[in-house]
Amino acid sequence: MAPVFEAFHAGDKARAIVEERSKDVSPIWSERQEMLLNWLPKAESFVLAGATHLLHVQNPQGVAEGLAAFLARHRISAR
């Protein structure tokens, strides 16, 4: 991953990003996503525009906002 991070931080996003979207790369992505949504009762689909596998690096603000919104909807209560 080091060369990917180096290229990204140098501004060479074309070299750092193999494909724009995971589901365009693998036709089984949608099947895997559907399986996880069925297995995990509170799972939700989340698409972060302009980000790929390194979404937490490419758009940390968007990831934080998505997580905060999810956690606000699914509060953990003490028993």
Backbone as a ProteinNet text record, in pm:
[ID]
protein_1_A
[PRIMARY]
MAPVFEAFHAGDKARAIVEERSKDVSPIWSERQEMLLNWLPKAESFVLAGATHLLHVQNPQGVAEGLAAFLARHRISAR
[TERTIARY]
80.1	0	85	210	294	299	319.1	320.9	187.7	78	-53	-64.5	-26.1	-31.7	61.8	180.5	275.8	219.6	162.4	105.1	-11.8	-96.8	-212.9	-169.9	-76.9	-31	47.8	106	177.7	81.5	-46.2	-145.4	-170.7	-105.4	-122.7	-232.7	-355.9	-469.6	-492.2	-462	-480.1	-393.3	-272.9	-184.3	-224.6	-279	-313.1	-442.8	-533.1	-664.4	-674.4	-695	-701.9	-832.7	-940.6	-1071.6	-1149.8	-1248.6	-1324.4	-1419.8	-1483.8	-1583.2	-1568.9	-1573.4	-1556.7	-1660.9	-1785.2	-1888.6	-1875.1	-1802.3	-1775.4	-1663.9	-1577.4	-1465.6	-1511.3	-1588.8	-1630.2	-1781.1	-1824.5	-1969.3	-2034.4	-1954.7	-2014.6	-2027.8	-1984	-1994.5	-2138.1	-2231.1	-2371.5	-2424.8	-2383.2	-2425.6	-2370.2	-2244.7	-2183.3	-2251.2	-2277.8	-2342.9	-2481.6	-2557.5	-2691.9	-2685.8	-2588.7	-2571.8	-2544.7	-2454.9	-2424	-2544.8	-2618	-2737.1	-2841.2	-2848.5	-2942.6	-2893.8	-2763.6	-2706.8	-2705.8	-2678.4	-2661.8	-2785.4	-2870.1	-3001.1	-2998.7	-2894.3	-2889.6	-2792.5	-2740.7	-2648.8	-2723.9	-2655.2	-2712.8	-2612.6	-2662.3	-2577.5	-2528.2	-2402.5	-2345	-2249.5	-2273.8	-2186.9	-2128.2	-1998.2	-1929.6	-1876.4	-1935.2	-1897.8	-1750.6	-1687.9	-1548.7	-1447.5	-1487.8	-1394.9	-1402.3	-1292.6	-1285.6	-1251.8	-1167.1	-1134.2	-1068.4	-1005.6	-938.9	-1025.3	-1154.4	-1248.3	-1213.5	-1160.6	-1124.8	-1005.8	-925.9	-812.9	-858.6	-939.3	-981.4	-1086.5	-1171.1	-1276.5	-1308	-1215.6	-1238.3	-1360	-1385.3	-1502.2	-1631.3	-1641.1	-1760	-1779.6	-1670.4	-1677.8	-1726.8	-1670.7	-1710.3	-1857.8	-1902.9	-2044	-2135.8	-2096.2	-2175.4	-2183.8	-2070.5	-2069.2	-2151.9	-2139.3	-2215.4	-2364.9	-2406.5	-2548.5	-2597.9	-2517.1	-2554.7	-2568.1	-2469.4	-2471.7	-2584.6	-2623.1	-2738.3	-2869.1	-2877.5	-2997	-2998.7	-2880.9	-2869.3	-2791.4	-2851.9	-2785.6	-2763.7	-2651.4	-2620.1	-2666.6	-2749.6	-2800.9	-2738	-2717.9	-2667	-2780.8	-2748.2	-2852.1	-2840.8
-119.5	0	126.9	117.1	237	313.5	246.1	321.4	391	329.9	390.3	518.9	512.9	632.6	741.2	703	801.1	871.3	793.2	852.4	943.7	898.6	979.2	1110.9	1104.6	1227.2	1318.4	1260.7	1342.6	1405.8	1371.3	1428.8	1347.5	1232	1147	1045	1093.2	1008	899.5	929.1	829.9	707.4	727.3	614.3	545.9	621.5	566.6	486.1	523	458.4	363.8	236.4	135.3	148.5	157.3	172.6	274.4	337.7	441	382.7	272.6	217	65.9	11.8	-130.9	-213.3	-170.2	-252.3	-257.1	-161.4	-167.3	-267.2	-291.8	-383	-527.3	-558	-694.7	-709.5	-796.8	-816.3	-881.3	-942.3	-1005.4	-907.9	-783.3	-684.7	-670.1	-655.9	-637.1	-757.6	-877.1	-998.3	-999.6	-964.4	-962	-857.5	-741.2	-635.9	-680.9	-740.6	-788.3	-894.8	-983.4	-1087.8	-1026.2	-929	-863.6	-788.6	-720.8	-648.5	-744.7	-864.2	-964.8	-1028.1	-1050.2	-1114.7	-1023.1	-896.5	-802.1	-712.6	-731.3	-664.6	-512	-451.5	-304.1	-245.8	-332.5	-284.8	-196.2	-97.4	-7.2	12.8	29.2	59.2	203.3	225.7	360	379.4	480.2	513.2	650.6	659	786.1	835.8	939.8	993.1	1030.4	995.7	1034.6	953.4	839.8	759.2	613.3	541.7	399.8	322.5	221.4	138.1	216.6	326.2	406.7	524.8	499.2	608.3	688.4	624	695.2	789	763.7	850.8	957.4	916.5	1006.2	1107.6	1068.5	1159.7	1131.8	1163	1134.1	1207	1327.2	1402.3	1329	1281.6	1208.2	1078.9	1008.8	885.1	916.9	1019.8	1058.7	1098	1171.9	1212.2	1091.7	999	877.9	792.4	775	697.4	765.4	895.5	968.9	955.3	965.2	951.3	810.1	708.8	570.6	548	592.6	573.2	650.4	762.2	837.1	760	687.7	607.4	475.7	426.4	295	308.6	376.3	398.6	267.8	259.7	144	174.8	87.6	112.5	15.9	64.1	-21	-109.5	-232.5	-324	-348
0	0	0	38.5	45.7	-86.1	-201	-326.8	-357.3	-315.5	-336.7	-256.1	-128.5	-43.8	-96.4	-139.3	-191.5	-314.9	-406.5	-527.6	-493	-402.8	-364.4	-301.2	-206.7	-138.8	-232.3	-337.5	-436.3	-535.8	-524.6	-614.2	-739.8	-751	-869.4	-842.4	-841.5	-808.1	-913.2	-1038.3	-1144.1	-1118.6	-1070.3	-1040.5	-910.9	-817.7	-687	-688.6	-775.7	-776.2	-894.8	-864.9	-971.5	-1048.7	-977.8	-1039.8	-959.3	-1021.1	-950.2	-848.5	-880.4	-788.7	-781.3	-661.8	-641	-714.1	-712.1	-773.6	-925.1	-983.8	-1126.8	-1157.5	-1060.6	-1078.8	-1066.9	-969.1	-942.5	-956.8	-1047	-1062.1	-940.3	-853.4	-735.1	-618.1	-636.2	-528.1	-480	-573.1	-535.1	-458.4	-499.1	-428.4	-285.9	-270.4	-136.2	-48.1	-105.5	-29.4	15.6	-74.3	-40.3	69	61	161.6	299.3	305.3	432.7	487.9	399.9	445.2	501.4	447	498.3	628.4	639.8	758.6	880.3	858.7	969.5	976.2	1076.6	1080	1078.4	1127.9	1129.9	1027.4	941.3	837.3	738.5	687.3	588.1	475.4	356.7	242.6	254.7	220.3	228.3	111.8	33.1	-80	-55	-56.6	-34.5	-168.8	-219.5	-350.7	-355.4	-464.9	-486.1	-408.1	-352.3	-274	-317.5	-296.9	-329.5	-202.6	-212.2	-96.7	17.4	-13.3	89.9	131.3	144.4	170.3	294.9	397.8	520.6	498.6	395.3	361.8	261.8	165.5	58.4	103.8	196.8	243.9	390.9	481.4	623.4	680.1	633.1	681.4	645.4	522.3	478.9	555	583.7	662.3	803.7	864.6	1000.4	1005	906.7	903.6	884.2	796.6	774.8	899.8	967.5	1091.9	1200.8	1212.6	1314.9	1290.1	1164.3	1131.5	1162.4	1128.1	1156	1306.8	1381.6	1527.3	1593.7	1536.5	1591.4	1570.4	1459.3	1430.4	1508	1545.2	1609.9	1740.6	1835	1962.7	2037.7	2105.3	2188.2	2329.7	2381.6	2517	2616	2736	2844.2	2894.4	2923.5	2972.2	3118.6
[MASK]
+++++++++++++++++++++++++++++++++++++++++++++++++++++++++++++++++++++++++++++++

